[in-house]
Amino acid sequence: REALLQRLYRDGRVADAYLLWMNSLDETGLQRLGYVFDGGFEGPLANGGFGWFGNVPRNAGFRISTGVTWGVTGERAVHIGFSGKRARFQHLYQNLFLGPGRYEVSGQFRPDALRARRGLQWRVHCNAGGSQLLGESEFLLEGNEWRRFAFDVEVPADCAGQVLRLYSGGNRDVDHELQGGAWFDAMRIARKPEAQPIWGNNGESERSSRTSLASDKPAG
């Protein structure tokens, strides 16, 4: 099934790929659906479809795992551990199926004795119909408590599929020499309300009845 999903995705048939993947989920998986699937990392990394990918080559210098720690939203979170090896990290990601529009990407971050020149950064790129950067977070590095981060994304009409990916930040090789670890939890994407036109009539105004409500359901 994964080979068929990847072929559909490469052919730009992202909606077909998403429906095929969604119909393969069990009841627990269906409960974790959203613009981000299993944003709380409660289940194992799927490494397929529209779930979380976290495959790491041997001797890469980092490790991705889910586990129990204090302060999580549910029961688990994802942890990335770094050995200090100079290597670019980009191995935690999820393919997305977002319709055109404006969104907010948010999550919870907690450093685990993390040391780096720049830190970690979430980015959303188009990966079906284009490859442009659609939005990125701040560099995440300092602190010892859970904290929320958020950034805006705007998906154009010609971008049929997207990818949410965590990167080690920086342009120089030394920037990718990370030590320690980082926890992430409660990853979420919410649609932002569209600006509505206002019509004036003798000092009175009326907003359009067609409002766009923020939701956490996948585009269809």
C-alpha positions as CSV (number, residue, x, y, z in Angstrom):
1,R,0.0,0.0,0.0
2,E,2.8,2.4,0.8
3,A,4.2,2.1,-2.7
4,L,0.8,3.0,-4.2
5,L,0.5,5.9,-1.8
6,Q,3.9,7.3,-2.8
7,R,3.1,6.9,-6.5
8,L,-0.2,8.7,-6.1
9,Y,1.5,11.5,-4.2
10,R,4.3,11.8,-6.8
11,D,1.6,12.0,-9.6
12,G,-0.1,14.9,-7.7
13,R,-3.1,12.8,-6.7
14,V,-2.7,13.9,-3.1
15,A,-6.5,13.7,-2.3
16,D,-6.6,10.1,-3.6
17,A,-3.5,9.2,-1.6
18,Y,-5.0,10.7,1.5
19,L,-8.3,8.9,1.2
20,L,-6.5,5.6,0.6
21,W,-4.4,6.1,3.7
22,M,-7.3,7.3,5.8
23,N,-9.4,4.3,4.9
24,S,-6.7,2.0,6.2
25,L,-6.7,3.5,9.7
26,D,-8.2,1.6,12.6
27,E,-10.6,3.2,15.1
28,T,-7.7,4.6,17.3
29,G,-6.1,6.0,14.2
30,L,-9.3,7.7,13.1
31,Q,-9.5,9.4,16.5
32,R,-6.1,10.9,15.9
33,L,-7.0,12.5,12.6
34,G,-6.5,16.2,12.1
35,Y,-4.6,18.6,9.9
36,V,-1.7,17.0,11.8
37,F,-2.1,13.3,12.4
38,D,-1.3,12.2,16.0
39,G,0.1,15.6,17.0
40,G,0.5,14.3,20.5
41,F,2.7,11.4,19.5
42,E,0.6,9.0,21.4
43,G,1.1,6.1,18.9
44,P,4.3,4.8,17.4
45,L,5.9,6.6,14.5
46,A,4.1,5.3,11.4
47,N,6.9,5.8,8.9
48,G,4.3,5.8,6.1
49,G,1.3,7.6,4.6
50,F,0.3,10.8,6.3
51,G,1.7,9.8,9.7
52,W,5.0,10.7,11.3
53,F,8.2,9.6,9.7
54,G,11.2,9.2,11.9
55,N,13.7,6.9,10.1
56,V,17.3,7.6,11.1
57,P,20.3,6.1,9.3
58,R,22.7,4.1,11.4
59,N,25.5,6.1,13.0
60,A,23.7,9.3,12.0
61,G,24.4,11.0,15.4
62,F,20.8,11.3,16.5
63,R,17.9,9.2,17.7
64,I,14.1,9.7,17.5
65,S,11.8,8.0,19.9
66,T,8.5,8.5,21.7
67,G,8.2,8.2,25.5
68,V,6.8,9.3,28.8
69,T,8.0,12.5,30.4
70,W,6.6,15.1,32.7
71,G,4.3,17.9,31.5
72,V,3.0,16.2,28.4
73,T,-0.5,17.0,27.1
74,G,-1.5,13.3,26.8
75,E,0.6,10.4,27.9
76,R,3.6,10.6,25.6
77,A,5.7,13.0,23.5
78,V,8.5,12.7,20.9
79,H,12.2,13.0,21.9
80,I,15.1,13.7,19.6
81,G,18.5,12.9,21.1
82,F,21.8,14.3,19.6
83,S,25.3,12.9,20.2
84,G,27.3,16.0,19.1
85,K,28.0,14.6,15.6
86,R,28.2,17.3,12.9
87,A,25.2,16.2,10.8
88,R,22.2,18.0,9.4
89,F,19.0,16.8,11.1
90,Q,15.8,16.7,9.0
91,H,14.5,13.2,9.8
92,L,11.2,13.9,11.7
93,Y,8.4,14.9,9.3
94,Q,4.8,14.4,8.2
95,N,3.2,14.8,4.8
96,L,0.1,17.0,4.9
97,F,-3.1,17.5,2.9
98,L,-4.1,21.2,3.4
99,G,-6.5,23.1,1.1
100,P,-5.6,26.6,0.0
101,G,-5.7,29.1,2.8
102,R,-4.0,30.5,5.9
103,Y,-3.1,28.3,8.9
104,E,-1.4,28.4,12.2
105,V,1.1,25.7,13.1
106,S,1.7,25.3,16.8
107,G,3.3,22.9,19.3
108,Q,5.0,22.5,22.6
109,F,8.8,22.4,23.0
110,R,11.1,21.5,25.9
111,P,14.9,21.4,25.7
112,D,16.6,18.4,27.3
113,A,20.1,19.9,28.0
114,L,20.1,20.9,24.3
115,R,23.2,22.7,23.1
116,A,23.6,24.2,19.6
117,R,24.6,27.3,17.8
118,R,21.1,28.0,16.3
119,G,18.7,25.3,17.5
120,L,15.8,23.5,15.8
121,Q,13.2,24.8,13.5
122,W,9.9,23.5,12.1
123,R,9.2,24.4,8.4
124,V,6.3,23.7,6.0
125,H,7.2,23.3,2.4
126,C,5.0,22.5,-0.6
127,N,6.0,19.1,-1.9
128,A,3.3,18.4,-4.5
129,G,2.8,21.1,-7.2
130,G,5.8,23.0,-6.1
131,S,8.6,23.1,-3.5
132,Q,8.4,26.6,-2.0
133,L,8.7,27.4,1.7
134,L,5.2,28.2,3.1
135,G,6.2,29.1,6.7
136,E,8.8,28.4,9.4
137,S,9.0,28.7,13.2
138,E,11.6,30.6,15.3
139,F,14.8,28.7,16.2
140,L,14.0,26.6,19.3
141,L,16.8,26.2,21.7
142,E,16.8,27.8,25.2
143,G,14.8,27.1,28.3
144,N,14.1,24.2,30.6
145,E,10.3,24.2,30.8
146,W,7.6,23.4,28.2
147,R,6.7,26.4,26.1
148,R,4.4,26.9,23.2
149,F,5.6,28.0,19.7
150,A,3.5,29.0,16.7
151,F,3.9,30.3,13.2
152,D,1.7,31.1,10.2
153,V,1.5,29.2,6.9
154,E,-0.2,30.2,3.7
155,V,-1.0,27.5,1.2
156,P,-1.5,28.6,-2.4
157,A,-4.0,27.0,-4.7
158,D,-1.3,25.3,-6.8
159,C,0.2,23.5,-3.8
160,A,-1.7,20.1,-3.6
161,G,0.5,18.6,-0.9
162,Q,2.8,19.8,1.9
163,V,5.3,18.5,4.4
164,L,5.9,19.6,8.0
165,R,9.5,18.9,8.9
166,L,11.9,19.6,11.8
167,Y,15.4,20.8,10.9
168,S,18.6,21.7,12.6
169,G,18.9,25.4,11.9
170,G,21.8,27.2,10.2
171,N,23.8,27.4,7.0
172,R,27.3,26.4,8.2
173,D,28.3,22.8,9.1
174,V,29.2,23.8,12.6
175,D,25.6,24.9,13.2
176,H,24.4,21.3,12.9
177,E,26.6,20.0,15.7
178,L,23.9,19.5,18.4
179,Q,24.2,17.8,21.8
180,G,21.5,16.8,24.3
181,G,17.9,16.5,23.2
182,A,14.5,18.1,22.7
183,W,11.0,17.1,23.4
184,F,8.0,18.0,21.2
185,D,4.3,17.6,22.0
186,A,0.8,18.8,21.0
187,M,1.6,19.6,17.4
188,R,-1.4,21.2,15.7
189,I,-2.5,23.0,12.6
190,A,-5.6,25.2,12.7
191,R,-7.2,27.1,9.8
192,K,-7.2,30.9,10.3
193,P,-10.4,32.8,9.7
194,E,-10.5,34.6,6.4
195,A,-10.9,38.4,6.5
196,Q,-14.6,39.2,5.8
197,P,-15.8,42.2,3.8
198,I,-17.8,44.8,5.6
199,W,-20.7,46.7,3.9
200,G,-21.8,50.1,5.3
201,N,-25.4,51.3,5.2
202,N,-26.3,54.6,6.9
203,G,-23.7,54.1,9.6
204,E,-24.5,50.4,10.0
205,S,-22.2,47.5,9.0
206,E,-22.8,43.9,8.3
207,R,-20.3,41.1,8.0
208,S,-20.7,38.4,5.4
209,S,-22.6,35.4,6.6
210,R,-20.1,33.1,5.0
211,T,-17.5,32.9,7.8
212,S,-14.5,30.6,7.7
213,L,-14.1,29.0,11.1
214,A,-10.8,27.6,12.4
215,S,-11.0,23.8,12.6
216,D,-8.7,20.9,13.1
217,K,-10.2,18.5,10.4
218,P,-8.4,17.5,7.2
219,A,-9.2,19.2,4.0
220,G,-11.5,17.2,1.8
